[in-house]
Amino acid sequence: MIAPRVVLTRPHARRAMMSPSEKARELPSPEQAPDVPAAEKTREGMIRDAAYLLAERRGFCPGKELDDWLEAEQQIDRWLAAHASPRR
């Protein structure tokens, strides 16, 4: 009997299983990469993790991915506003 292939849900876990040539095709060239501030990259990563946790709580049922992302975005923005240090 052949074991079924396991499908990984988290993007970084799926990426770890890719061959180097698949990874190279997935990444934009430096000229194509958007110039995003480091703080925005951090915010996006936080939103991604929060959206994953929301999806996990509802059992990864399909069709609610956008709702998870938008809810996570609101949660992270509220958290960042509450924990923002005053600028000097």
C-alpha positions as CSV (number, residue, x, y, z in Angstrom):
1,M,0.0,0.0,0.0
2,I,1.3,3.5,-0.9
3,A,0.9,6.1,1.8
4,P,-1.0,9.2,0.8
5,R,1.0,12.4,0.3
6,V,0.6,14.8,3.2
7,V,-0.4,18.3,2.2
8,L,1.2,20.9,4.4
9,T,-0.9,24.0,5.1
10,R,1.6,26.5,6.3
11,P,3.4,28.2,3.4
12,H,6.8,28.1,5.0
13,A,6.5,24.4,5.7
14,R,5.4,23.7,2.1
15,R,8.4,25.8,0.9
16,A,10.8,23.7,3.0
17,M,9.7,20.6,0.9
18,M,10.4,22.4,-2.4
19,S,13.4,21.7,-4.6
20,P,15.8,24.6,-5.1
21,S,14.6,25.1,-8.6
22,E,11.0,25.4,-7.4
23,K,12.0,27.9,-4.8
24,A,13.9,30.0,-7.4
25,R,10.8,30.1,-9.6
26,E,8.6,31.2,-6.7
27,L,10.7,34.2,-5.7
28,P,10.6,37.5,-7.6
29,S,13.9,38.9,-8.9
30,P,15.3,41.9,-6.9
31,E,14.1,44.2,-9.6
32,Q,10.5,42.9,-9.2
33,A,10.4,42.8,-5.4
34,P,8.4,45.7,-4.0
35,D,10.2,48.2,-1.8
36,V,8.4,47.6,1.4
37,P,9.6,49.1,4.7
38,A,10.8,46.6,7.3
39,A,8.0,47.6,9.7
40,E,5.4,46.7,7.1
41,K,7.1,43.3,6.5
42,T,6.9,42.6,10.2
43,R,3.2,43.7,10.3
44,E,2.4,41.4,7.4
45,G,4.2,38.5,9.1
46,M,2.2,39.1,12.2
47,I,-1.1,39.2,10.2
48,R,-0.1,36.0,8.4
49,D,0.5,34.2,11.7
50,A,-2.7,35.5,13.3
51,A,-4.7,34.5,10.2
52,Y,-3.3,31.0,10.3
53,L,-4.3,30.7,14.0
54,L,-7.8,31.9,13.2
55,A,-8.1,29.3,10.4
56,E,-6.7,26.6,12.7
57,R,-9.4,27.4,15.3
58,R,-12.1,26.9,12.8
59,G,-10.6,23.6,11.5
60,F,-9.2,25.0,8.2
61,C,-12.7,24.8,6.6
62,P,-12.3,26.4,3.1
63,G,-14.0,29.5,2.0
64,K,-13.2,31.8,5.0
65,E,-9.6,32.7,4.2
66,L,-10.3,36.3,3.4
67,D,-12.4,36.7,6.6
68,D,-9.5,35.2,8.6
69,W,-7.0,37.6,7.0
70,L,-9.2,40.7,7.5
71,E,-9.9,39.8,11.1
72,A,-6.2,39.2,11.7
73,E,-5.4,42.5,10.2
74,Q,-7.8,44.3,12.5
75,Q,-6.4,42.4,15.6
76,I,-2.8,43.2,14.7
77,D,-3.5,46.8,13.9
78,R,-5.3,47.2,17.2
79,W,-2.4,45.6,19.0
80,L,0.2,47.7,17.2
81,A,-1.8,50.9,18.0
82,A,-2.0,49.9,21.7
83,H,1.7,49.1,22.0
84,A,3.1,51.8,19.8
85,S,6.0,53.7,21.4
86,P,5.7,57.5,21.2
87,R,8.0,58.9,18.5
88,R,10.6,61.4,19.5
